[in-house]
Amino acid sequence: MNMDIFDNKDSCEVVIVDDDKEFRNFLNSSLSGILITPEKYQGCEGLVLKPDAGDFSKWLRKNKPELNVEVRKADKRLVLKSSDFWLPFVFLAQDVALPFYLNLVTNYVYDRMKGA
């Protein structure tokens, strides 16, 4: 069976955030760059990091060394046993515009697709 990157997986995840204290603290801090943060996931106890969190943060540090990238510790890390991309939940500081971040994500996915 051939799998196309555009195969319809019929999946969507919507997470209701009841407590935004961590985000408010991030906004009020003097941090810059990108904060990769763990999140609640379905039935898992505690906070988890998405599978591509580590690889994505390493890629960011290698390809944009001037960008501050911080990864918060998680209780658990999800493991993905497919070729899907599950990017982590991030907070963007005021010095990182959304179009800039989306361009980074696009470049990361492109590099992964070409096997870099």
Biopython code that builds the backbone (N, CA, C, O; Angstrom):
import numpy as np
from Bio.PDB.StructureBuilder import StructureBuilder

atoms = [
    (1, "MET", "N", (0.839, -1.179, 0.000)),
    (1, "MET", "CA", (0.000, 0.000, 0.000)),
    (1, "MET", "C", (0.881, 1.238, 0.000)),
    (1, "MET", "O", (1.762, 1.371, 0.850)),
    (2, "ASN", "N", (0.657, 2.131, -0.930)),
    (2, "ASN", "CA", (1.380, 3.396, -0.981)),
    (2, "ASN", "C", (0.663, 4.421, -0.127)),
    (2, "ASN", "O", (-0.565, 4.509, -0.133)),
    (3, "MET", "N", (1.441, 5.190, 0.604)),
    (3, "MET", "CA", (0.849, 6.238, 1.427)),
    (3, "MET", "C", (1.287, 7.581, 0.878)),
    (3, "MET", "O", (2.481, 7.836, 0.720)),
    (4, "ASP", "N", (0.355, 8.409, 0.599)),
    (4, "ASP", "CA", (0.612, 9.744, 0.102)),
    (4, "ASP", "C", (0.585, 10.703, 1.280)),
    (4, "ASP", "O", (-0.163, 10.497, 2.236)),
    (5, "ILE", "N", (1.407, 11.765, 1.215)),
    (5, "ILE", "CA", (1.405, 12.719, 2.325)),
    (5, "ILE", "C", (0.071, 13.446, 2.430)),
    (5, "ILE", "O", (-0.225, 14.071, 3.448)),
    (6, "PHE", "N", (-0.727, 13.361, 1.379)),
    (6, "PHE", "CA", (-2.018, 14.033, 1.395)),
    (6, "PHE", "C", (-3.169, 13.095, 1.715)),
    (6, "PHE", "O", (-4.330, 13.470, 1.552)),
    (7, "ASP", "N", (-2.870, 11.875, 2.171)),
    (7, "ASP", "CA", (-3.936, 10.958, 2.568)),
    (7, "ASP", "C", (-4.803, 11.606, 3.636)),
    (7, "ASP", "O", (-4.297, 12.251, 4.554)),
    (8, "ASN", "N", (-6.099, 11.431, 3.512)),
    (8, "ASN", "CA", (-7.029, 11.996, 4.476)),
    (8, "ASN", "C", (-7.062, 11.109, 5.715)),
    (8, "ASN", "O", (-7.474, 9.951, 5.643)),
    (9, "LYS", "N", (-6.635, 11.644, 6.833)),
    (9, "LYS", "CA", (-6.594, 10.871, 8.072)),
    (9, "LYS", "C", (-7.855, 11.087, 8.917)),
    (9, "LYS", "O", (-8.058, 10.407, 9.923)),
    (10, "ASP", "N", (-8.698, 12.038, 8.499)),
    (10, "ASP", "CA", (-9.928, 12.327, 9.230)),
    (10, "ASP", "C", (-9.688, 12.515, 10.718)),
    (10, "ASP", "O", (-10.410, 11.955, 11.543)),
    (11, "SER", "N", (-8.689, 13.293, 11.057)),
    (11, "SER", "CA", (-8.457, 13.538, 12.481)),
    (11, "SER", "C", (-8.277, 15.021, 12.727)),
    (11, "SER", "O", (-7.701, 15.750, 11.920)),
    (12, "CYS", "N", (-8.780, 15.430, 13.843)),
    (12, "CYS", "CA", (-8.671, 16.818, 14.262)),
    (12, "CYS", "C", (-8.679, 16.831, 15.779)),
    (12, "CYS", "O", (-9.408, 16.068, 16.413)),
    (13, "GLU", "N", (-7.874, 17.693, 16.352)),
    (13, "GLU", "CA", (-7.816, 17.754, 17.805)),
    (13, "GLU", "C", (-8.121, 19.171, 18.263)),
    (13, "GLU", "O", (-7.447, 20.118, 17.858)),
    (14, "VAL", "N", (-9.119, 19.314, 19.090)),
    (14, "VAL", "CA", (-9.467, 20.593, 19.682)),
    (14, "VAL", "C", (-9.306, 20.450, 21.184)),
    (14, "VAL", "O", (-9.889, 19.561, 21.803)),
    (15, "VAL", "N", (-8.511, 21.332, 21.757)),
    (15, "VAL", "CA", (-8.249, 21.270, 23.190)),
    (15, "VAL", "C", (-8.775, 22.544, 23.838)),
    (15, "VAL", "O", (-8.407, 23.647, 23.434)),
    (16, "ILE", "N", (-9.618, 22.397, 24.822)),
    (16, "ILE", "CA", (-10.127, 23.531, 25.586)),
    (16, "ILE", "C", (-9.147, 23.800, 26.726)),
    (16, "ILE", "O", (-8.861, 22.918, 27.535)),
    (17, "VAL", "N", (-8.642, 25.022, 26.776)),
    (17, "VAL", "CA", (-7.686, 25.393, 27.815)),
    (17, "VAL", "C", (-8.438, 26.145, 28.904)),
    (17, "VAL", "O", (-8.945, 27.245, 28.684)),
    (18, "ASP", "N", (-8.502, 25.531, 30.080)),
    (18, "ASP", "CA", (-9.192, 26.155, 31.201)),
    (18, "ASP", "C", (-8.274, 27.075, 31.995)),
    (18, "ASP", "O", (-8.721, 28.076, 32.553)),
    (19, "ASP", "N", (-6.997, 26.735, 32.044)),
    (19, "ASP", "CA", (-6.046, 27.489, 32.856)),
    (19, "ASP", "C", (-4.934, 28.002, 31.954)),
    (19, "ASP", "O", (-4.089, 27.230, 31.503)),
    (20, "ASP", "N", (-4.935, 29.308, 31.691)),
    (20, "ASP", "CA", (-3.913, 29.883, 30.817)),
    (20, "ASP", "C", (-2.824, 30.604, 31.606)),
    (20, "ASP", "O", (-2.165, 31.507, 31.089)),
    (21, "LYS", "N", (-2.642, 30.195, 32.868)),
    (21, "LYS", "CA", (-1.663, 30.857, 33.731)),
    (21, "LYS", "C", (-0.255, 30.797, 33.134)),
    (21, "LYS", "O", (0.467, 31.794, 33.159)),
    (22, "GLU", "N", (0.141, 29.641, 32.600)),
    (22, "GLU", "CA", (1.487, 29.510, 32.037)),
    (22, "GLU", "C", (1.677, 30.450, 30.848)),
    (22, "GLU", "O", (2.737, 31.057, 30.695)),
    (23, "PHE", "N", (0.648, 30.570, 30.006)),
    (23, "PHE", "CA", (0.731, 31.473, 28.861)),
    (23, "PHE", "C", (0.820, 32.925, 29.324)),
    (23, "PHE", "O", (1.611, 33.702, 28.789)),
    (24, "ARG", "N", (0.014, 33.291, 30.311)),
    (24, "ARG", "CA", (0.058, 34.665, 30.838)),
    (24, "ARG", "C", (1.429, 34.970, 31.441)),
    (24, "ARG", "O", (1.957, 36.066, 31.251)),
    (25, "ASN", "N", (2.004, 34.018, 32.159)),
    (25, "ASN", "CA", (3.346, 34.206, 32.713)),
    (25, "ASN", "C", (4.371, 34.395, 31.602)),
    (25, "ASN", "O", (5.277, 35.222, 31.717)),
    (26, "PHE", "N", (4.224, 33.625, 30.526)),
    (26, "PHE", "CA", (5.131, 33.756, 29.386)),
    (26, "PHE", "C", (5.005, 35.142, 28.767)),
    (26, "PHE", "O", (6.015, 35.775, 28.459)),
    (27, "LEU", "N", (3.774, 35.621, 28.581)),
    (27, "LEU", "CA", (3.566, 36.946, 27.998)),
    (27, "LEU", "C", (4.158, 38.049, 28.864)),
    (27, "LEU", "O", (4.697, 39.026, 28.345)),
    (28, "ASN", "N", (4.061, 37.899, 30.177)),
    (28, "ASN", "CA", (4.552, 38.922, 31.096)),
    (28, "ASN", "C", (6.047, 38.825, 31.365)),
    (28, "ASN", "O", (6.616, 39.707, 32.009)),
    (29, "SER", "N", (6.687, 37.772, 30.883)),
    (29, "SER", "CA", (8.122, 37.606, 31.108)),
    (29, "SER", "C", (8.899, 38.357, 30.032)),
    (29, "SER", "O", (8.326, 38.890, 29.082)),
    (30, "SER", "N", (10.192, 38.384, 30.204)),
    (30, "SER", "CA", (11.051, 39.034, 29.209)),
    (30, "SER", "C", (11.625, 38.011, 28.230)),
    (30, "SER", "O", (12.589, 38.301, 27.521)),
    (31, "LEU", "N", (11.034, 36.815, 28.190)),
    (31, "LEU", "CA", (11.528, 35.783, 27.285)),
    (31, "LEU", "C", (11.320, 36.200, 25.833)),
    (31, "LEU", "O", (10.389, 36.934, 25.498)),
    (32, "SER", "N", (12.204, 35.716, 24.997)),
    (32, "SER", "CA", (12.071, 35.958, 23.566)),
    (32, "SER", "C", (12.086, 34.612, 22.854)),
    (32, "SER", "O", (12.440, 33.590, 23.443)),
    (33, "GLY", "N", (11.703, 34.620, 21.601)),
    (33, "GLY", "CA", (11.774, 33.395, 20.817)),
    (33, "GLY", "C", (10.551, 32.513, 20.950)),
    (33, "GLY", "O", (9.414, 32.983, 20.975)),
    (34, "ILE", "N", (10.822, 31.211, 21.034)),
    (34, "ILE", "CA", (9.763, 30.197, 21.023)),
    (34, "ILE", "C", (9.870, 29.331, 22.266)),
    (34, "ILE", "O", (10.951, 28.858, 22.616)),
    (35, "LEU", "N", (8.750, 29.129, 22.925)),
    (35, "LEU", "CA", (8.678, 28.224, 24.071)),
    (35, "LEU", "C", (7.857, 27.008, 23.653)),
    (35, "LEU", "O", (6.674, 27.126, 23.333)),
    (36, "ILE", "N", (8.495, 25.843, 23.658)),
    (36, "ILE", "CA", (7.800, 24.587, 23.366)),
    (36, "ILE", "C", (7.334, 24.029, 24.700)),
    (36, "ILE", "O", (8.139, 23.762, 25.592)),
    (37, "THR", "N", (6.037, 23.858, 24.822)),
    (37, "THR", "CA", (5.479, 23.519, 26.123)),
    (37, "THR", "C", (4.652, 22.229, 26.057)),
    (37, "THR", "O", (3.991, 21.969, 25.052)),
    (38, "PRO", "N", (4.688, 21.434, 27.112)),
    (38, "PRO", "CA", (3.843, 20.236, 27.142)),
    (38, "PRO", "C", (2.371, 20.615, 27.265)),
    (38, "PRO", "O", (2.036, 21.740, 27.635)),
    (39, "GLU", "N", (1.516, 19.681, 26.957)),
    (39, "GLU", "CA", (0.076, 19.948, 26.973)),
    (39, "GLU", "C", (-0.683, 18.709, 27.425)),
    (39, "GLU", "O", (-0.131, 17.610, 27.482)),
    (40, "LYS", "N", (-1.944, 18.903, 27.743)),
    (40, "LYS", "CA", (-2.810, 17.767, 28.061)),
    (40, "LYS", "C", (-3.109, 17.030, 26.771)),
    (40, "LYS", "O", (-3.258, 17.638, 25.711)),
    (41, "TYR", "N", (-3.194, 15.707, 26.875)),
    (41, "TYR", "CA", (-3.509, 14.921, 25.684)),
    (41, "TYR", "C", (-4.439, 13.778, 26.054)),
    (41, "TYR", "O", (-4.081, 12.901, 26.840)),
    (42, "GLN", "N", (-5.607, 13.795, 25.494)),
    (42, "GLN", "CA", (-6.630, 12.768, 25.664)),
    (42, "GLN", "C", (-6.643, 12.200, 27.076)),
    (42, "GLN", "O", (-6.828, 12.958, 28.027)),
    (43, "GLY", "N", (-6.454, 10.901, 27.249)),
    (43, "GLY", "CA", (-6.567, 10.270, 28.559)),
    (43, "GLY", "C", (-5.277, 10.207, 29.346)),
    (43, "GLY", "O", (-5.241, 9.588, 30.410)),
    (44, "CYS", "N", (-4.215, 10.830, 28.856)),
    (44, "CYS", "CA", (-2.923, 10.769, 29.558)),
    (44, "CYS", "C", (-2.961, 11.604, 30.826)),
    (44, "CYS", "O", (-3.503, 12.710, 30.849)),
    (45, "GLU", "N", (-2.380, 11.058, 31.870)),
    (45, "GLU", "CA", (-2.239, 11.824, 33.102)),
    (45, "GLU", "C", (-1.018, 12.718, 32.976)),
    (45, "GLU", "O", (0.006, 12.306, 32.431)),
    (46, "GLY", "N", (-1.125, 13.922, 33.472)),
    (46, "GLY", "CA", (-0.007, 14.853, 33.396)),
    (46, "GLY", "C", (0.090, 15.493, 32.020)),
    (46, "GLY", "O", (-0.771, 15.307, 31.160)),
    (47, "LEU", "N", (1.156, 16.247, 31.839)),
    (47, "LEU", "CA", (1.376, 16.954, 30.587)),
    (47, "LEU", "C", (2.356, 16.176, 29.720)),
    (47, "LEU", "O", (3.307, 15.579, 30.224)),
    (48, "VAL", "N", (2.116, 16.189, 28.414)),
    (48, "VAL", "CA", (2.959, 15.432, 27.487)),
    (48, "VAL", "C", (3.492, 16.341, 26.381)),
    (48, "VAL", "O", (2.876, 17.346, 26.030)),
    (49, "LEU", "N", (4.646, 15.966, 25.844)),
    (49, "LEU", "CA", (5.193, 16.628, 24.661)),
    (49, "LEU", "C", (4.820, 15.818, 23.433)),
    (49, "LEU", "O", (4.838, 14.588, 23.461)),
    (50, "LYS", "N", (4.489, 16.503, 22.370)),
    (50, "LYS", "CA", (4.175, 15.827, 21.108)),
    (50, "LYS", "C", (5.447, 15.183, 20.556)),
    (50, "LYS", "O", (6.552, 15.616, 20.883)),
    (51, "PRO", "N", (5.298, 14.160, 19.726)),
    (51, "PRO", "CA", (6.448, 13.378, 19.257)),
    (51, "PRO", "C", (7.554, 14.180, 18.564)),
    (51, "PRO", "O", (8.731, 13.863, 18.741)),
    (52, "ASP", "N", (7.214, 15.194, 17.791)),
    (52, "ASP", "CA", (8.237, 15.936, 17.052)),
    (52, "ASP", "C", (8.849, 17.089, 17.838)),
    (52, "ASP", "O", (9.622, 17.864, 17.274)),
    (53, "ALA", "N", (8.532, 17.227, 19.110)),
    (53, "ALA", "CA", (9.039, 18.351, 19.901)),
    (53, "ALA", "C", (10.563, 18.386, 19.937)),
    (53, "ALA", "O", (11.163, 19.435, 19.702)),
    (54, "GLY", "N", (11.188, 17.262, 20.225)),
    (54, "GLY", "CA", (12.645, 17.224, 20.317)),
    (54, "GLY", "C", (13.322, 17.479, 18.989)),
    (54, "GLY", "O", (14.242, 18.292, 18.907)),
    (55, "ASP", "N", (12.877, 16.790, 17.942)),
    (55, "ASP", "CA", (13.475, 16.972, 16.618)),
    (55, "ASP", "C", (13.266, 18.393, 16.105)),
    (55, "ASP", "O", (14.170, 18.981, 15.512)),
    (56, "PHE", "N", (12.075, 18.945, 16.333)),
    (56, "PHE", "CA", (11.777, 20.302, 15.877)),
    (56, "PHE", "C", (12.653, 21.318, 16.606)),
    (56, "PHE", "O", (13.176, 22.238, 15.979)),
    (57, "SER", "N", (12.821, 21.166, 17.923)),
    (57, "SER", "CA", (13.657, 22.116, 18.665)),
    (57, "SER", "C", (15.118, 22.016, 18.226)),
    (57, "SER", "O", (15.794, 23.039, 18.112)),
    (58, "LYS", "N", (15.616, 20.804, 17.978)),
    (58, "LYS", "CA", (16.992, 20.644, 17.474)),
    (58, "LYS", "C", (17.139, 21.279, 16.100)),
    (58, "LYS", "O", (18.140, 21.941, 15.825)),
    (59, "TRP", "N", (16.146, 21.082, 15.233)),
    (59, "TRP", "CA", (16.187, 21.672, 13.897)),
    (59, "TRP", "C", (16.201, 23.195, 13.993)),
    (59, "TRP", "O", (16.963, 23.856, 13.287)),
    (60, "LEU", "N", (15.358, 23.755, 14.868)),
    (60, "LEU", "CA", (15.324, 25.210, 15.040)),
    (60, "LEU", "C", (16.675, 25.737, 15.502)),
    (60, "LEU", "O", (17.164, 26.736, 14.976)),
    (61, "ARG", "N", (17.281, 25.074, 16.481)),
    (61, "ARG", "CA", (18.576, 25.531, 17.005)),
    (61, "ARG", "C", (19.673, 25.448, 15.946)),
    (61, "ARG", "O", (20.571, 26.290, 15.914)),
    (62, "LYS", "N", (19.605, 24.448, 15.091)),
    (62, "LYS", "CA", (20.618, 24.284, 14.042)),
    (62, "LYS", "C", (20.426, 25.300, 12.921)),
    (62, "LYS", "O", (21.395, 25.886, 12.440)),
    (63, "ASN", "N", (19.177, 25.509, 12.503)),
    (63, "ASN", "CA", (18.904, 26.342, 11.337)),
    (63, "ASN", "C", (18.662, 27.813, 11.653)),
    (63, "ASN", "O", (18.794, 28.660, 10.770)),
    (64, "LYS", "N", (18.319, 28.124, 12.870)),
    (64, "LYS", "CA", (18.115, 29.514, 13.303)),
    (64, "LYS", "C", (18.781, 29.706, 14.663)),
    (64, "LYS", "O", (18.088, 29.902, 15.661)),
    (65, "PRO", "N", (20.123, 29.653, 14.722)),
    (65, "PRO", "CA", (20.805, 29.726, 16.023)),
    (65, "PRO", "C", (20.561, 31.037, 16.772)),
    (65, "PRO", "O", (20.709, 31.087, 17.994)),
    (66, "GLU", "N", (20.192, 32.090, 16.056)),
    (66, "GLU", "CA", (19.924, 33.370, 16.717)),
    (66, "GLU", "C", (18.569, 33.381, 17.426)),
    (66, "GLU", "O", (18.292, 34.294, 18.205)),
    (67, "LEU", "N", (17.732, 32.396, 17.173)),
    (67, "LEU", "CA", (16.400, 32.310, 17.773)),
    (67, "LEU", "C", (16.469, 31.571, 19.106)),
    (67, "LEU", "O", (17.007, 30.467, 19.182)),
    (68, "ASN", "N", (15.935, 32.170, 20.132)),
    (68, "ASN", "CA", (15.892, 31.530, 21.446)),
    (68, "ASN", "C", (14.792, 30.464, 21.437)),
    (68, "ASN", "O", (13.626, 30.768, 21.184)),
    (69, "VAL", "N", (15.175, 29.214, 21.718)),
    (69, "VAL", "CA", (14.218, 28.104, 21.751)),
    (69, "VAL", "C", (14.327, 27.434, 23.111)),
    (69, "VAL", "O", (15.394, 26.953, 23.494)),
    (70, "GLU", "N", (13.221, 27.406, 23.835)),
    (70, "GLU", "CA", (13.190, 26.764, 25.152)),
    (70, "GLU", "C", (12.157, 25.641, 25.121)),
    (70, "GLU", "O", (11.064, 25.799, 24.577)),
    (71, "VAL", "N", (12.521, 24.506, 25.714)),
    (71, "VAL", "CA", (11.604, 23.367, 25.797)),
    (71, "VAL", "C", (11.336, 23.091, 27.267)),
    (71, "VAL", "O", (12.263, 22.817, 28.029)),
    (72, "ARG", "N", (10.071, 23.163, 27.667)),
    (72, "ARG", "CA", (9.696, 22.866, 29.049)),
    (72, "ARG", "C", (9.649, 21.365, 29.265)),
    (72, "ARG", "O", (9.306, 20.606, 28.359)),
    (73, "LYS", "N", (9.995, 20.946, 30.466)),
    (73, "LYS", "CA", (9.947, 19.517, 30.799)),
    (73, "LYS", "C", (8.500, 19.047, 30.864)),
    (73, "LYS", "O", (7.594, 19.781, 31.258)),
    (74, "ALA", "N", (8.325, 17.805, 30.464)),
    (74, "ALA", "CA", (6.993, 17.195, 30.477)),
    (74, "ALA", "C", (7.011, 15.966, 31.360)),
    (74, "ALA", "O", (8.068, 15.402, 31.640)),
    (75, "ASP", "N", (5.822, 15.552, 31.799)),
    (75, "ASP", "CA", (5.700, 14.313, 32.560)),
    (75, "ASP", "C", (5.952, 13.108, 31.663)),
    (75, "ASP", "O", (6.527, 12.108, 32.094)),
    (76, "LYS", "N", (5.512, 13.216, 30.397)),
    (76, "LYS", "CA", (5.640, 12.115, 29.442)),
    (76, "LYS", "C", (5.878, 12.685, 28.056)),
    (76, "LYS", "O", (5.665, 13.872, 27.809)),
    (77, "ARG", "N", (6.325, 11.816, 27.154)),
    (77, "ARG", "CA", (6.471, 12.198, 25.753)),
    (77, "ARG", "C", (5.747, 11.171, 24.901)),
    (77, "ARG", "O", (5.960, 9.967, 25.047)),
    (78, "LEU", "N", (4.891, 11.650, 24.014)),
    (78, "LEU", "CA", (4.164, 10.750, 23.124)),
    (78, "LEU", "C", (5.122, 10.141, 22.109)),
    (78, "LEU", "O", (6.091, 10.779, 21.696)),
    (79, "VAL", "N", (4.850, 8.923, 21.716)),
    (79, "VAL", "CA", (5.634, 8.246, 20.687)),
    (79, "VAL", "C", (4.713, 7.986, 19.506)),
    (79, "VAL", "O", (3.609, 7.464, 19.663)),
    (80, "LEU", "N", (5.175, 8.352, 18.339)),
    (80, "LEU", "CA", (4.384, 8.200, 17.126)),
    (80, "LEU", "C", (5.015, 7.117, 16.266)),
    (80, "LEU", "O", (6.208, 7.175, 15.968)),
    (81, "LYS", "N", (4.235, 6.148, 15.873)),
    (81, "LYS", "CA", (4.762, 5.033, 15.072)),
    (81, "LYS", "C", (4.192, 5.093, 13.662)),
    (81, "LYS", "O", (3.669, 4.109, 13.139)),
    (82, "SER", "N", (4.305, 6.264, 13.064)),
    (82, "SER", "CA", (3.878, 6.461, 11.681)),
    (82, "SER", "C", (4.725, 7.584, 11.102)),
    (82, "SER", "O", (5.628, 8.093, 11.766)),
    (83, "SER", "N", (4.438, 7.964, 9.883)),
    (83, "SER", "CA", (5.203, 9.036, 9.250)),
    (83, "SER", "C", (4.510, 10.390, 9.381)),
    (83, "SER", "O", (4.881, 11.343, 8.695)),
    (84, "ASP", "N", (3.517, 10.482, 10.246)),
    (84, "ASP", "CA", (2.825, 11.750, 10.468)),
    (84, "ASP", "C", (3.739, 12.724, 11.196)),
    (84, "ASP", "O", (4.724, 12.324, 11.817)),
    (85, "PHE", "N", (3.404, 14.003, 11.111)),
    (85, "PHE", "CA", (4.097, 15.042, 11.868)),
    (85, "PHE", "C", (3.159, 15.535, 12.961)),
    (85, "PHE", "O", (2.048, 15.983, 12.678)),
    (86, "TRP", "N", (3.603, 15.454, 14.197)),
    (86, "TRP", "CA", (2.842, 15.995, 15.318)),
    (86, "TRP", "C", (3.710, 17.047, 15.972)),
    (86, "TRP", "O", (4.519, 16.749, 16.850)),
    (87, "LEU", "N", (3.534, 18.278, 15.536)),
    (87, "LEU", "CA", (4.351, 19.360, 16.066)),
    (87, "LEU", "C", (3.868, 19.763, 17.452)),
    (87, "LEU", "O", (2.692, 19.608, 17.781)),
    (88, "PRO", "N", (4.779, 20.278, 18.255)),
    (88, "PRO", "CA", (4.432, 20.604, 19.637)),
    (88, "PRO", "C", (3.623, 21.888, 19.750)),
    (88, "PRO", "O", (3.554, 22.700, 18.827)),
    (89, "PHE", "N", (3.019, 22.033, 20.912)),
    (89, "PHE", "CA", (2.313, 23.253, 21.285)),
    (89, "PHE", "C", (3.372, 24.300, 21.612)),
    (89, "PHE", "O", (4.284, 24.028, 22.393)),
    (90, "VAL", "N", (3.265, 25.488, 21.030)),
    (90, "VAL", "CA", (4.287, 26.513, 21.252)),
    (90, "VAL", "C", (3.658, 27.829, 21.681)),
    (90, "VAL", "O", (2.510, 28.133, 21.357)),
    (91, "PHE", "N", (4.449, 28.600, 22.422)),
    (91, "PHE", "CA", (4.133, 29.992, 22.705)),
    (91, "PHE", "C", (5.131, 30.817, 21.910)),
    (91, "PHE", "O", (6.327, 30.526, 21.920)),
    (92, "LEU", "N", (4.647, 31.849, 21.220)),
    (92, "LEU", "CA", (5.517, 32.729, 20.455)),
    (92, "LEU", "C", (5.669, 34.042, 21.202)),
    (92, "LEU", "O", (4.679, 34.688, 21.544)),
    (93, "ALA", "N", (6.919, 34.438, 21.457)),
    (93, "ALA", "CA", (7.166, 35.720, 22.111)),
    (93, "ALA", "C", (6.876, 36.844, 21.120)),
    (93, "ALA", "O", (6.659, 36.603, 19.933)),
    (94, "GLN", "N", (6.878, 38.060, 21.622)),
    (94, "GLN", "CA", (6.526, 39.197, 20.779)),
    (94, "GLN", "C", (7.519, 39.432, 19.650)),
    (94, "GLN", "O", (7.191, 40.097, 18.668)),
    (95, "ASP", "N", (8.735, 38.891, 19.777)),
    (95, "ASP", "CA", (9.725, 39.088, 18.716)),
    (95, "ASP", "C", (9.612, 38.052, 17.597)),
    (95, "ASP", "O", (10.390, 38.090, 16.644)),
    (96, "VAL", "N", (8.659, 37.134, 17.698)),
    (96, "VAL", "CA", (8.457, 36.108, 16.667)),
    (96, "VAL", "C", (7.055, 36.278, 16.084)),
    (96, "VAL", "O", (6.053, 36.021, 16.752)),
    (97, "ALA", "N", (7.005, 36.713, 14.833)),
    (97, "ALA", "CA", (5.714, 36.901, 14.171)),
    (97, "ALA", "C", (5.181, 35.553, 13.691)),
    (97, "ALA", "O", (5.952, 34.650, 13.368)),
    (98, "LEU", "N", (3.874, 35.429, 13.648)),
    (98, "LEU", "CA", (3.247, 34.179, 13.215)),
    (98, "LEU", "C", (3.682, 33.768, 11.805)),
    (98, "LEU", "O", (3.988, 32.593, 11.599)),
    (99, "PRO", "N", (3.724, 34.686, 10.818)),
    (99, "PRO", "CA", (4.187, 34.265, 9.487)),
    (99, "PRO", "C", (5.625, 33.725, 9.505)),
    (99, "PRO", "O", (5.941, 32.791, 8.768)),
    (100, "PHE", "N", (6.485, 34.300, 10.332)),
    (100, "PHE", "CA", (7.861, 33.811, 10.469)),
    (100, "PHE", "C", (7.859, 32.390, 11.029)),
    (100, "PHE", "O", (8.577, 31.525, 10.529)),
    (101, "TYR", "N", (7.053, 32.149, 12.066)),
    (101, "TYR", "CA", (6.972, 30.814, 12.659)),
    (101, "TYR", "C", (6.429, 29.801, 11.649)),
    (101, "TYR", "O", (6.955, 28.694, 11.534)),
    (102, "LEU", "N", (5.386, 30.177, 10.925)),
    (102, "LEU", "CA", (4.814, 29.263, 9.932)),
    (102, "LEU", "C", (5.817, 28.948, 8.824)),
    (102, "LEU", "O", (5.829, 27.835, 8.297)),
    (103, "ASN", "N", (6.654, 29.916, 8.470)),
    (103, "ASN", "CA", (7.716, 29.667, 7.498)),
    (103, "ASN", "C", (8.721, 28.658, 8.050)),
    (103, "ASN", "O", (9.189, 27.789, 7.314)),
    (104, "LEU", "N", (9.057, 28.762, 9.331)),
    (104, "LEU", "CA", (9.955, 27.789, 9.962)),
    (104, "LEU", "C", (9.344, 26.389, 9.931)),
    (104, "LEU", "O", (10.029, 25.415, 9.621)),
    (105, "VAL", "N", (8.061, 26.294, 10.253)),
    (105, "VAL", "CA", (7.378, 24.995, 10.229)),
    (105, "VAL", "C", (7.399, 24.418, 8.816)),
    (105, "VAL", "O", (7.661, 23.230, 8.633)),
    (106, "THR", "N", (7.124, 25.253, 7.822)),
    (106, "THR", "CA", (7.147, 24.803, 6.429)),
    (106, "THR", "C", (8.522, 24.274, 6.049)),
    (106, "THR", "O", (8.635, 23.220, 5.422)),
    (107, "ASN", "N", (9.567, 25.003, 6.426)),
    (107, "ASN", "CA", (10.930, 24.566, 6.115)),
    (107, "ASN", "C", (11.279, 23.267, 6.830)),
    (107, "ASN", "O", (11.946, 22.404, 6.259)),
    (108, "TYR", "N", (10.833, 23.123, 8.076)),
    (108, "TYR", "CA", (11.083, 21.891, 8.835)),
    (108, "TYR", "C", (10.419, 20.693, 8.154)),
    (108, "TYR", "O", (11.049, 19.652, 7.967)),
    (109, "VAL", "N", (9.160, 20.844, 7.790)),
    (109, "VAL", "CA", (8.436, 19.749, 7.137)),
    (109, "VAL", "C", (9.082, 19.426, 5.788)),
    (109, "VAL", "O", (9.217, 18.257, 5.428)),
    (110, "TYR", "N", (9.477, 20.450, 5.050)),
    (110, "TYR", "CA", (10.146, 20.230, 3.761)),
    (110, "TYR", "C", (11.436, 19.433, 3.956)),
    (110, "TYR", "O", (11.690, 18.472, 3.230)),
    (111, "ASP", "N", (12.247, 19.832, 4.935)),
    (111, "ASP", "CA", (13.492, 19.108, 5.213)),
    (111, "ASP", "C", (13.219, 17.662, 5.615)),
    (111, "ASP", "O", (13.942, 16.755, 5.201)),
    (112, "ARG", "N", (12.191, 17.446, 6.410)),
    (112, "ARG", "CA", (11.839, 16.071, 6.807)),
    (112, "ARG", "C", (11.388, 15.246, 5.604)),
    (112, "ARG", "O", (11.719, 14.065, 5.492)),
    (113, "MET", "N", (10.631, 15.874, 4.707)),
    (113, "MET", "CA", (10.133, 15.157, 3.533)),
    (113, "MET", "C", (11.269, 14.760, 2.590)),
    (113, "MET", "O", (11.213, 13.707, 1.954)),
    (114, "LYS", "N", (12.302, 15.607, 2.501)),
    (114, "LYS", "CA", (13.416, 15.270, 1.609)),
    (114, "LYS", "C", (14.459, 14.403, 2.309)),
    (114, "LYS", "O", (15.443, 13.992, 1.694)),
    (115, "GLY", "N", (14.246, 14.128, 3.588)),
    (115, "GLY", "CA", (15.134, 13.219, 4.309)),
    (115, "GLY", "C", (16.359, 13.874, 4.899)),
    (115, "GLY", "O", (17.345, 13.192, 5.179)),
    (116, "ALA", "N", (16.326, 15.181, 5.097)),
    (116, "ALA", "CA", (17.486, 15.892, 5.660)),
    (116, "ALA", "C", (17.618, 15.636, 7.134)),
    (116, "ALA", "O", (18.536, 16.153, 7.771)),
]
sb = StructureBuilder()
sb.init_structure("model")
sb.init_model(0)
sb.init_chain("A")
sb.init_seg("    ")
for serial, (resi, resn, name, xyz) in enumerate(atoms, 1):
    if name == "N":
        sb.init_residue(resn, " ", resi, " ")
    sb.init_atom(name, np.array(xyz, "f"), 0.0, 1.0, " ", f" {name:<3s}", serial, name[0])
structure = sb.get_structure()
